[in-house]
Amino acid sequence: MKYSTLFLIGLLIAGCATKYPNEYILEEKDLVPEGIAYSKTKDRFYLTSVAKSKIIAVDRASGKQTDFIKERGFGYSPGAGIYVDDQRNQLHAIGGYYMIKDSLSSLFTFDINTGRLIKRYDLSGEHFLNDMVMNKNGDIYLTDSKDSSVYLLRQDSDSLELFHKSPEIEFPNGIAISEDNSKLYVASIPNGIRIFDIATKAILNNRDTLGVSQGIDGLEFYNNHLYGIQNNKAGNPFNFRKLILNKTQDEIIDVNIIDSDTPDLDVPLTFCFAEKTAVVIGNSNLQHLNQETFLFKESETITPTKLLVYSME
């Protein structure tokens, strides 16, 4: 009798387990999301908007969408990379004008519980902070696409500092860090992913001449390998790919295409991991936005943006 009761309880628990959607359809066609991050404690995705200079939250279970900050709240500008620090209850988001010369590029740090702005870090001049990653100490590395550089925000510091600047990382975009925090992976659009020894700042690998890791936007380190969105490589269709590393994680030795050239992968941008899934901004609608005037070309044929869910199991 005891075992039957335990079995029934197990069935009830399994039956009540949360079922997550296979995709999420965003309500605002003209949102043009660029960055996406997942909060495990909130069980939500957070997305930055290029077109509306705001950040939205998407509930993972229900798909319900709400504004985390309103349009241009706290002076937020067109959205780029975003990162959630669940340990410190903080959300970091980049804002800036890529197409406008000598404009301000900024990193905003918010309290994820209240939406309160904690701190803003600015770079003026020909800079465009694009994406970021955090190490285990809470230090943040940020790519600067216009300056061919990586900046560093140390935990408890009041300002950004230059970590590395070189034509070897021309137009850096996505960025990731190894699990042991010893290596930094920087996606140079023309040169491919460059792998840094963080302690020495030495580049450990050669330029990519085959196009395997060129044109990468979103980049993440997961289960000892790299994953990226390739959306800026001439001759290659839009795709989501796994970049296989060698045992020492200092060289890309193979590639596995997860998804490629489908209607839902129309100008894909970035992605994040949510437990054992990858969630990709599939069709961003960026091609319909004038990034100088920020006018969105309305049309009945424009499809809503989808967040595509891929199992990593």
NORJOGI-V638187 format. One record per residue. N is the residue number from 1. SS is DSSP state (~ for helix, > for strand, _ for the rest). OMEGA is omega in whole degrees, 0 to 359 (999 if undefined). Layout:
n = (N N)
ss = (SS SS)
omega = (OMEGA OMEGA)
//
This chain:
n = (1 2 3 4 5 6 7 8 9 10 11 12 13 14 15 16 17 18 19 20 21 22 23 24 25 26 27 28 29 30 31 32 33 34 35 36 37 38 39 40 41 42 43 44 45 46 47 48 49 50 51 52 53 54 55 56 57 58 59 60 61 62 63 64 65 66 67 68 69 70 71 72 73 74 75 76 77 78 79 80 81 82 83 84 85 86 87 88 89 90 91 92 93 94 95 96 97 98 99 100 101 102 103 104 105 106 107 108 109 110 111 112 113 114 115 116 117 118 119 120 121 122 123 124 125 126 127 128 129 130 131 132 133 134 135 136 137 138 139 140 141 142 143 144 145 146 147 148 149 150 151 152 153 154 155 156 157 158 159 160 161 162 163 164 165 166 167 168 169 170 171 172 173 174 175 176 177 178 179 180 181 182 183 184 185 186 187 188 189 190 191 192 193 194 195 196 197 198 199 200 201 202 203 204 205 206 207 208 209 210 211 212 213 214 215 216 217 218 219 220 221 222 223 224 225 226 227 228 229 230 231 232 233 234 235 236 237 238 239 240 241 242 243 244 245 246 247 248 249 250 251 252 253 254 255 256 257 258 259 260 261 262 263 264 265 266 267 268 269 270 271 272 273 274 275 276 277 278 279 280 281 282 283 284 285 286 287 288 289 290 291 292 293 294 295 296 297 298 299 300 301 302 303 304 305 306 307 308 309 310 311 312 313)
ss = (_ ~ ~ ~ ~ ~ ~ ~ ~ ~ ~ ~ ~ ~ ~ _ _ _ _ _ _ _ > > > _ _ _ _ _ _ _ > > > > > > > _ _ _ _ > > > > > > _ _ _ _ _ > > > > > _ _ _ _ _ > > > > > _ _ _ ~ ~ ~ _ _ _ > > > > > > > _ _ _ _ > > > > > > > _ _ _ _ _ _ _ _ > > > > > > > _ _ _ _ _ > > > > > > > _ _ _ _ _ > > > > > > _ _ _ _ _ > > > > > _ _ _ _ > > > > > _ _ _ _ _ _ _ > > > > > _ ~ ~ ~ _ _ > > > > > > _ _ _ _ _ > > > > > > _ _ _ > > > > > > _ _ _ _ > > _ _ _ _ _ _ _ _ _ _ _ _ > > > > > > > _ _ > > > > > > _ _ _ _ _ _ _ _ > > > > > > > _ _ _ _ _ _ > > > > > > > > > _ _ _ _ _ _ _ _ _ _ > > > > _ _ > > > > > _ _ _ _ ~ ~ ~ > _ _ _ _ _ _ > _ _ _ _ _ _ _ _ _ > > > > > > _ _)
omega = (181 183 178 179 179 179 180 178 179 178 180 180 179 181 181 181 182 174 184 180 175 175 178 178 182 186 183 180 184 179 185 179 180 181 177 177 182 173 179 182 179 187 180 168 176 184 174 180 175 188 188 177 178 178 178 174 177 179 186 184 187 186 180 186 180 175 171 166 181 179 179 175 181 181 181 182 183 191 174 184 180 182 178 175 183 182 183 180 181 174 179 182 179 175 179 183 183 187 183 184 175 178 182 172 191 169 180 176 183 166 186 180 187 186 181 175 179 185 175 181 187 166 179 181 183 178 170 174 191 183 185 173 183 174 185 179 183 175 184 173 185 174 175 189 181 188 183 186 173 177 182 171 180 178 179 175 180 184 175 176 179 177 181 177 184 173 176 178 180 183 176 182 180 181 180 182 180 183 179 176 180 185 177 181 185 184 172 184 181 187 182 182 176 186 183 161 188 183 184 185 178 174 190 184 180 175 177 178 183 179 181 183 173 174 181 176 178 180 180 173 184 178 173 178 180 174 183 171 176 183 186 179 181 178 179 175 174 183 174 189 172 179 189 181 173 185 180 174 178 178 174 186 180 179 176 180 181 179 185 166 176 181 181 176 180 189 173 181 186 182 175 174 175 185 185 176 170 182 190 169 191 178 189 187 178 182 181 183 171 187 172 180 183 172 181 182 182 177 178 182 179 182 176 176 177 166 185 184 179 177 178 181 999)
//
